[in-house]
Amino acid sequence: MAIVEKKETILYIEDNLANQKLVQRVLERQGYDVHIANDGLEGIALARKTNPHLILMDINLPNMDGKEITTRLRSLPHFAKTPIVALTANSSGNSRAQALAAGCNGFLTKPIDVGAFPEQVQSFLRGQVDRLSDEEQNTQLKLYTQQLVERLEGKVREMQEANERLRELDRMKSDFIILVSHELRTPLTLINGYSFLLKDRAKQAEAEADSQLAYIANGLTKGIDRLGQVINEIISVSRIAAGTLDLALGPVRLADIVKGIVADQQETIQSRGMTVLVEDFSRLPLIQADGTQLKSAIENVVVNAIKYTPDNGRVTISGRTAPDAVVLTVADTGIGVPIEEQRRIFEHFHILGSIQNHSTSKSNFKGGGLGVGLAIARGIVEAHQGRIWVESERRDIDNPPGSTFHILLPLQPVLSTANRS
């Protein structure tokens, strides 16, 4: 038999490695350009990429079987007339008729006859089409449609069961994290007590010029405070994810919250040469909110702005009224947020950049953290029926464009029962 003069492309969709190699070897010896796909989704993608002249299709494939893949390919205009040939070891019953009814042009069985196989492939490339009678075509189409509906029903049921398992695992995960966090708090309380005694002794030591003891006491206190923050963050993000965040509502003055946050961050602000400007909040009305939770949310945004602003930069905090709401704005001169990431930065554990550059210090430029601060902020703001978003042109370390975070809070949030204390 003559060798194929013009190199034609053949796609073979098959999950068995031995069958792949045999068919590929036989056809490539005849001059064909053969591409292999291991399953249906890969096959559909590869078909779109390579535009094959002929597609060989195993019927018994995982996830999507060969008939379903054929139906999908036939729905794409480019493959409406492409020869698709079933190549399967399943020749029992009405397998051939169902494959043809699903859109295959032919039906070949495995194992292939190495001598006859190239000629069979050429016949289908030249236009050979195996056909069913109209009556048999209609009968097989009805059976095939019924099978598709049954498979779809089975897949929907599997997805429902899988989603239920995922919800249960998510609940168990949240419960476990909260349990571990509470267990960590027990020894932390004990350590904190001894730290207080040590710090008190260090005050006396300063008078005795024992500066080393004072240094150790201060370092221990900072470490305990940081560990406490981490535990609180873990508990907060777990409760937000589980929808169990309780709010104790009362009148809140944003000016007092912002003033307290800036005071808490003074050490970091001074050590990095930052400027934090707080505009006049005196005209903002009182809002109904959980003051403790709201402070945590705003503090996470402010700390984030400081963290991603280079040393000697500026952060400006302002507020304005809106219809039935107030809007707090935190603007910085930092490195910015890529447009494509501006939604994702509020997701749990999402961190911009590589964690290989992670720093344990939360106050340093681009310092570390768990990647949950903005997620906690969003969870708390949304629990108040508010909204948080960011505006930034781009992310640029060399020429920082800055970012502006907005927090919209309704004056009288309508809370669900789950969020009431």
C-alpha positions in Angstrom: 0.0 0.0 0.0 1.3 3.5 -0.9 2.6 5.8 1.8 0.5 8.9 2.4 2.0 11.7 0.4 0.3 14.6 2.2 0.7 14.6 6.0 -2.8 14.4 7.5 -3.6 14.9 11.1 -5.3 12.3 13.2 -6.5 12.7 16.7 -6.8 9.5 18.8 -8.8 9.7 22.1 -7.8 6.7 24.2 -7.0 6.2 27.9 -5.0 2.9 27.4 -1.3 3.5 26.9 -0.6 0.3 25.1 -3.4 1.0 22.5 -2.1 4.6 22.1 1.4 3.5 21.3 0.3 0.8 18.9 -2.1 3.0 16.9 0.4 5.9 16.9 3.2 3.7 15.7 1.1 2.1 12.8 -0.3 5.4 11.6 3.0 7.4 11.9 4.7 4.8 9.7 2.1 5.7 7.0 3.0 9.3 7.3 0.2 10.6 9.4 0.6 13.2 12.1 -0.9 11.6 15.2 -2.0 13.4 18.4 -3.1 11.6 21.5 -5.6 12.6 24.2 -6.2 10.6 27.3 -9.8 11.6 28.0 -12.8 13.5 26.6 -12.1 17.0 27.8 -8.5 16.8 26.7 -9.6 15.4 23.4 -12.1 18.3 22.7 -9.4 20.8 23.6 -6.8 19.1 21.4 -9.3 18.8 18.5 -9.9 22.6 18.6 -6.1 23.2 18.7 -5.0 20.8 16.0 -8.1 20.7 13.6 -7.6 17.0 12.8 -8.7 15.5 9.5 -10.0 12.4 11.3 -10.7 11.5 14.9 -10.4 8.0 16.3 -12.5 7.6 19.4 -12.5 5.0 22.1 -16.0 4.5 23.5 -15.3 3.4 27.1 -13.6 6.5 28.4 -13.7 8.0 32.0 -16.0 10.9 32.8 -17.3 11.4 29.2 -17.7 8.3 27.0 -16.9 8.3 23.3 -20.5 8.8 22.3 -20.9 11.9 24.4 -17.6 13.3 23.1 -18.8 12.7 19.6 -22.1 14.5 20.3 -20.2 17.5 21.7 -17.8 17.6 18.8 -20.7 17.5 16.3 -22.2 20.5 18.0 -19.2 22.6 17.1 -19.4 24.0 13.5 -15.8 23.1 12.6 -16.3 19.4 13.4 -19.8 18.9 11.9 -18.3 17.0 8.9 -15.0 15.7 10.4 -14.8 11.9 10.2 -15.2 10.4 13.6 -14.6 6.7 13.9 -15.3 4.6 17.0 -12.4 2.3 17.9 -13.4 0.1 20.7 -13.1 -3.4 22.2 -16.8 -3.3 23.0 -18.5 -4.9 20.0 -21.3 -6.5 22.0 -25.0 -5.8 21.6 -25.9 -2.6 19.9 -22.6 -0.7 20.6 -22.1 -0.1 16.9 -25.6 1.2 16.3 -25.4 3.5 19.3 -22.0 4.9 18.2 -23.4 5.6 14.7 -26.6 7.1 16.1 -24.4 9.4 18.3 -22.7 10.8 15.2 -19.8 8.5 14.5 -19.0 7.8 10.8 -17.7 4.3 11.4 -17.1 1.6 13.9 -13.8 -0.4 14.2 -13.0 -3.0 16.9 -9.8 -3.6 18.9 -7.4 -5.2 18.8 -6.7 -3.6 15.4 -5.6 -5.6 12.4 -2.2 -4.0 11.8 -2.3 -4.9 8.1 -5.8 -3.7 7.3 -6.0 -0.7 9.7 -4.2 1.9 7.6 -6.5 1.1 4.6 -9.6 1.4 6.9 -8.4 4.8 8.1 -7.8 6.0 4.5 -11.3 4.8 3.5 -12.9 7.0 6.2 -10.6 9.9 5.2 -11.9 9.5 1.6 -15.5 9.8 2.8 -16.7 6.4 3.8 -19.7 6.6 6.1 -21.5 3.7 7.8 -25.2 4.3 8.0 -28.2 3.0 9.9 -31.7 2.7 8.5 -34.1 5.5 9.4 -36.0 3.3 11.8 -32.9 2.0 13.5 -31.5 5.5 13.7 -34.6 6.8 15.5 -34.7 3.8 17.9 -31.0 4.2 18.8 -31.4 8.0 19.2 -34.2 7.5 21.7 -32.1 4.9 23.7 -29.1 7.2 23.5 -31.1 10.2 24.7 -32.5 8.1 27.6 -29.0 7.0 28.6 -27.8 10.7 28.5 -30.6 11.8 30.8 -29.9 8.9 33.2 -26.1 9.7 33.2 -26.9 13.4 33.8 -29.2 12.5 36.7 -26.5 10.3 38.2 -23.9 13.1 37.8 -26.2 15.6 39.4 -26.8 13.2 42.3 -23.0 12.7 42.7 -22.4 16.4 42.7 -25.1 16.9 45.3 -23.5 14.2 47.5 -20.0 15.6 46.9 -21.2 19.2 47.8 -22.8 17.8 51.0 -19.6 16.1 52.0 -17.7 19.3 51.2 -20.0 21.3 53.4 -19.6 18.8 56.2 -15.8 18.8 55.9 -15.9 22.6 55.8 -18.0 22.7 59.0 -15.6 20.2 60.7 -12.6 22.2 59.6 -14.1 25.4 61.1 -15.0 23.6 64.3 -11.5 22.1 64.5 -9.8 25.5 63.9 -11.9 27.2 66.6 -11.2 24.3 69.0 -7.5 24.4 68.4 -7.5 28.2 68.8 -9.3 27.9 72.2 -6.8 25.2 73.2 -3.9 27.5 72.3 -5.4 30.3 74.4 -5.2 28.2 77.6 -1.4 28.0 77.7 -1.2 31.4 76.2 -3.1 32.8 79.2 -0.6 31.1 81.6 2.4 32.4 79.7 0.9 35.9 79.6 0.6 35.8 83.4 4.2 34.9 83.9 5.2 37.4 81.3 3.4 40.1 83.4 5.3 39.1 86.5 8.6 39.1 84.5 7.8 42.5 83.1 7.1 43.8 86.6 10.4 42.4 87.7 12.1 44.0 84.7 10.9 47.5 85.9 12.7 46.9 89.1 15.7 45.6 87.1 15.9 48.9 85.1 16.6 50.7 88.4 19.3 48.1 89.0 20.7 48.7 85.5 19.8 45.1 84.4 18.8 46.1 80.9 19.1 42.6 79.5 16.2 41.3 81.7 14.0 44.3 80.6 14.9 43.5 77.0 13.9 39.9 77.4 10.6 40.8 79.1 9.7 43.2 76.4 10.5 40.7 73.7 8.4 38.0 75.4 5.5 40.4 75.7 5.6 41.3 72.0 5.7 37.6 71.1 2.7 36.8 73.2 0.8 39.7 71.8 1.6 38.5 68.2 0.5 35.0 69.0 -2.7 36.3 70.5 -3.4 38.3 67.3 -2.8 35.2 65.2 -5.3 33.1 67.3 -7.9 35.9 67.1 -7.5 36.1 63.3 -8.0 32.3 63.0 -11.1 32.4 65.2 -12.5 35.4 63.3 -12.0 33.9 59.8 -13.5 30.6 60.9 -16.6 32.2 62.3 -17.0 34.3 59.2 -16.7 31.3 57.0 -19.2 29.4 59.1 -21.6 32.3 59.2 -21.5 32.3 63.0 -20.1 35.8 63.6 -22.2 37.5 66.3 -22.6 41.3 66.4 -23.4 43.3 69.5 -25.0 46.4 68.0 -24.8 49.8 69.6 -24.1 53.5 68.7 -20.6 53.8 67.3 -18.6 56.9 66.5 -16.1 56.3 63.7 -13.9 59.1 64.8 -13.2 57.3 68.1 -12.4 54.0 66.3 -10.0 55.6 63.8 -8.3 57.6 66.6 -7.8 54.4 68.6 -6.4 52.5 65.6 -3.9 55.3 64.7 -2.8 55.4 68.4 -2.2 51.7 68.4 -0.1 51.9 65.3 2.1 54.8 66.4 5.2 52.7 67.0 5.1 51.2 63.5 4.3 54.6 62.0 7.2 56.3 63.7 9.7 53.5 63.1 9.0 53.5 59.3 8.8 57.3 59.0 5.2 57.1 57.8 2.7 59.9 57.8 -0.9 59.0 58.7 -3.4 61.8 58.1 -6.9 61.6 59.6 -9.4 64.1 58.2 -12.2 65.6 60.2 -14.8 63.0 61.2 -16.8 65.4 63.4 -19.7 65.7 60.9 -20.2 62.0 60.5 -23.3 60.7 62.2 -23.3 57.9 64.7 -23.9 54.4 63.2 -25.4 51.3 64.6 -22.6 48.7 64.7 -20.5 46.3 66.8 -17.7 48.7 67.8 -15.2 45.9 68.6 -15.7 44.0 65.4 -15.8 47.2 63.3 -12.5 48.3 64.8 -11.0 45.0 63.8 -12.2 45.4 60.2 -11.0 49.0 59.8 -7.7 48.2 61.6 -7.0 45.4 59.1 -7.5 47.8 56.2 -5.3 50.5 57.8 -2.6 48.0 58.7 -2.7 46.6 55.2 -2.3 50.1 53.8 0.7 50.7 56.0 2.2 47.3 55.2 2.2 47.8 51.4 3.3 51.4 51.5 7.1 52.0 51.3 8.9 53.7 54.2 8.3 57.4 54.5 5.0 57.0 52.6 1.5 58.4 53.5 -1.8 57.0 54.5 -4.9 59.2 54.5 -8.1 58.2 56.3 -11.3 60.1 55.6 -15.1 59.8 55.8 -18.1 61.1 54.1 -21.9 60.6 54.2 -23.9 58.8 51.6 -27.7 58.2 51.4 -28.5 56.2 54.6 -24.8 55.3 55.0 -21.3 56.5 55.7 -18.2 55.7 53.6 -14.8 55.5 55.2 -11.8 55.7 52.9 -8.3 54.6 53.4 -5.9 55.9 50.7 -2.2 55.1 50.6 0.9 55.8 48.4 1.7 52.1 48.3 2.6 49.7 45.6 -1.0 49.2 44.4 -3.1 46.2 43.6 -3.4 44.7 40.1 -6.8 45.2 38.5 -7.3 41.4 38.0 -6.6 40.8 41.8 -8.8 43.5 43.2 -11.6 41.1 44.0 -9.5 38.2 45.1 -7.5 40.1 47.8 -10.7 39.9 49.9 -10.7 36.1 49.8 -9.5 34.0 52.6 -5.8 33.3 52.6 -5.1 35.1 49.3 -1.7 36.7 49.3 -0.3 38.8 46.5 3.2 37.7 45.5 5.2 34.7 46.5 5.1 33.4 50.1 8.8 32.7 49.8 9.2 36.4 50.6 7.1 36.0 53.7 8.2 37.9 56.7 7.1 37.2 60.3 6.9 41.0 60.9 3.5 42.5 60.2 4.9 46.0 60.5 7.7 45.9 57.9 7.2 46.9 54.3 5.4 44.0 52.6 5.5 42.2 55.9 4.0 38.9 56.8 0.7 37.6 58.0 -1.8 34.8 57.5 -3.4 36.5 54.4 -6.8 36.8 56.2 -6.8 40.5 57.3 -8.8 41.8 54.3 -11.0 38.7 54.3 -11.9 39.4 58.0 -12.6 43.0 57.1 -14.9 42.0 54.3 -16.7 39.4 56.5 -17.3 42.0 59.3 -18.4 44.7 56.9 -20.8 42.4 55.1 -22.2 41.2 58.4 -23.2 44.8 58.9 -24.8 44.8 55.5 -22.0 47.0 54.2 -19.6 46.7 51.3 -15.8 47.0 50.9 -13.8 47.5 47.7 -10.5 48.8 46.4 -9.4 51.1 43.6 -5.9 51.0 42.2 -4.4 51.5 38.7 -1.8 48.7 38.9 0.8 47.1 41.1 4.2 48.8 40.7 7.0 48.6 43.3 9.3 50.9 41.5 6.7 53.6 40.9 4.0 53.1 43.5 0.5 54.2 42.2 -1.2 53.9 45.6 -4.5 52.2 46.5 -7.8 53.5 47.9 -10.0 51.2 50.0 -13.7 52.1 50.6 -15.9 50.8 53.4 -19.6 51.6 53.1 -21.6 51.1 56.3 -25.4 51.6 56.5 -26.6 53.8 59.3 -29.2 51.2 60.4 -28.1 47.7 59.2 -30.8 45.1 58.9 -29.2 42.0 60.2 -30.1 38.4 59.9 -30.9 36.4 63.0 -27.5 34.6 62.7 -25.7 37.8 63.1 -27.6 39.1 66.2 -26.0 38.6 69.6 
